[in-house]
Amino acid sequence: MDNDFIDLRFNQQGNQGEDSFWPSFTDIMTVIVMIFLLAMVILLLRNMELLSQLRLSIASEQEAMELVRTTDQENETLEERLIAREHEITMLRMQLMQMTERSEEQEAAISSQRFQITNLSRERDEIDRKHKLLTQERELLTTQVTRLNQETSRLQNLIAESNRNIENLQLDLEQANARQESTQQDLEQLRLKLSEKDQELLAALTRNQEADEQLVDLKQDYSKLEIQYNKLLRPARTAKGKTVVEVRYTKSGKYFRIDYKGPSDTRFSSISRKQLEKNLKRLKKQDNNLYVKVIIPKNSGLSYNEAWSFTNHMHQNYDYYYQEEAEKERIVE
C-alpha cells in the first residue's frame, strides 16, 4: 500500500527493478553527451584560435615577400643608376683629357709667339743702342767742327787747309746723318713689324677664344640634339637584363694595363688584350645582349685618343647597344 492505496499492478517487483535501472542509464548518457559537447566546444575554440594564428602567419609571410620584392626592385634601380653614372663620368673624363690636350697645344703656340716677340724686342733694343752710338758720334763730330772753326778764326794763314778739313768733316757729318736717318727708318720698320706682330697675336688669341666658345656651344647643341634623338628613336643604354662585363683600362709609363671582371667574377683580374678579345667574343656568341662597361680611372695616365680609341673599339665590336646601332645603319644603307 502507498498512501493507503493498494497496488493492484501485475509483476510489481519487475516494475520496481526497471524503475531503478533506466534513470541511472539516462543520467550516465546525459553526462557522456555533455562531456562530448564540452569537448567539441573546446576543440572548436582551439581550432578557431589556430586558424587565426595561421591567417596571421600567412599575412606576415606575404608582407615579408612583398618587402623582399620591393627591396630587390630598389636595388636593381640603384645598380642601374650607378652604372649609368659611372659611364657618364668616364665620358666626361675623356672629354676633359681632350680639352686639356687642346689647351696645351694653344699654350705652346702662344709661348712660340711670345718668344718671337721677345726676339723682336731684343732687336729693337739693339737698334736703339746703335742709334745712341751714332748720336754720340754726331755730337763728337759737331764738337770737332766747332773746334776747327775756332782754329780757323785764330789761324787765318791756314784758312784754305782748314776749309778743306771742314768740308771733309761736313761730308762725314752728312754721311753720319744719312746713316742715322737710315737707322731711324729701320727702327720705324721694326716698330711697325712689332706692332703688326702684337696685333696678329691679339687676333690669334681672339680667334682662339671665339673658337673655344663656338666649340662649347656646338658641344652643348650636339649633346641636346643627341639626347632628343635618343629619346625619340630608341631607349637609353641600360644594363638591366644584360650580361655585364667590366673592363678597367690604365697606363703606367709606356705599358698598358687591362683589368677584367666577368659576369660570374667577384673581383677584377689583370688580363692581356688578346685574352680580353677572346673572352668578349665567347660571351657575345653565348649571349648577344652583352653590356661592356669601360672604366677609365681619374689618374689613368692615358691620353684622350688612347682612351677614346679603346672605348670605341670595345663598344663597336661587343656592346649590344652599338651592335643594334650598326645593324640599323646597315639596314638604312
Rosetta blueprint (number, residue, H / E / L):
1 M L
2 D E
3 N L
4 D L
5 F E
6 I L
7 D L
8 L L
9 R L
10 F L
11 N L
12 Q H
13 Q H
14 G H
15 N H
16 Q H
17 G H
18 E H
19 D H
20 S H
21 F H
22 W H
23 P H
24 S H
25 F H
26 T H
27 D H
28 I H
29 M H
30 T H
31 V H
32 I H
33 V H
34 M H
35 I H
36 F H
37 L H
38 L H
39 A H
40 M H
41 V H
42 I H
43 L H
44 L H
45 L H
46 R H
47 N H
48 M H
49 E H
50 L H
51 L H
52 S H
53 Q H
54 L H
55 R H
56 L H
57 S H
58 I H
59 A H
60 S H
61 E H
62 Q H
63 E H
64 A H
65 M H
66 E H
67 L H
68 V H
69 R H
70 T H
71 T H
72 D H
73 Q H
74 E H
75 N H
76 E H
77 T H
78 L H
79 E H
80 E H
81 R H
82 L H
83 I H
84 A H
85 R H
86 E H
87 H H
88 E H
89 I H
90 T H
91 M H
92 L H
93 R H
94 M H
95 Q H
96 L H
97 M H
98 Q H
99 M H
100 T H
101 E H
102 R H
103 S H
104 E H
105 E H
106 Q H
107 E H
108 A H
109 A H
110 I H
111 S H
112 S H
113 Q H
114 R H
115 F H
116 Q H
117 I H
118 T H
119 N H
120 L H
121 S H
122 R H
123 E H
124 R H
125 D H
126 E H
127 I H
128 D H
129 R H
130 K H
131 H H
132 K H
133 L H
134 L H
135 T H
136 Q H
137 E H
138 R H
139 E H
140 L H
141 L H
142 T H
143 T H
144 Q H
145 V H
146 T H
147 R H
148 L H
149 N H
150 Q H
151 E H
152 T H
153 S H
154 R H
155 L L
156 Q H
157 N H
158 L H
159 I H
160 A H
161 E H
162 S H
163 N H
164 R H
165 N H
166 I H
167 E H
168 N H
169 L H
170 Q H
171 L H
172 D H
173 L H
174 E H
175 Q H
176 A H
177 N H
178 A H
179 R H
180 Q H
181 E H
182 S H
183 T H
184 Q H
185 Q H
186 D H
187 L H
188 E H
189 Q H
190 L H
191 R H
192 L H
193 K H
194 L H
195 S H
196 E H
197 K H
198 D H
199 Q H
200 E H
201 L H
202 L H
203 A H
204 A H
205 L H
206 T H
207 R H
208 N H
209 Q H
210 E H
211 A H
212 D H
213 E H
214 Q H
215 L H
216 V H
217 D H
218 L H
219 K H
220 Q H
221 D H
222 Y H
223 S H
224 K H
225 L H
226 E H
227 I H
228 Q H
229 Y H
230 N H
231 K H
232 L H
233 L H
234 R L
235 P L
236 A L
237 R L
238 T L
239 A L
240 K L
241 G L
242 K L
243 T E
244 V E
245 V E
246 E E
247 V E
248 R E
249 Y E
250 T E
251 K E
252 S E
253 G L
254 K L
255 Y E
256 F E
257 R E
258 I E
259 D E
260 Y E
261 K E
262 G L
263 P L
264 S L
265 D L
266 T L
267 R L
268 F L
269 S E
270 S E
271 I E
272 S L
273 R H
274 K H
275 Q H
276 L H
277 E H
278 K H
279 N H
280 L H
281 K H
282 R H
283 L H
284 K H
285 K H
286 Q H
287 D L
288 N L
289 N L
290 L E
291 Y E
292 V E
293 K E
294 V E
295 I E
296 I L
297 P L
298 K L
299 N L
300 S L
301 G L
302 L L
303 S L
304 Y H
305 N H
306 E H
307 A H
308 W H
309 S H
310 F H
311 T H
312 N H
313 H H
314 M H
315 H H
316 Q H
317 N H
318 Y H
319 D L
320 Y H
321 Y H
322 Y H
323 Q H
324 E H
325 E H
326 A H
327 E H
328 K H
329 E H
330 R H
331 I H
332 V H
333 E L
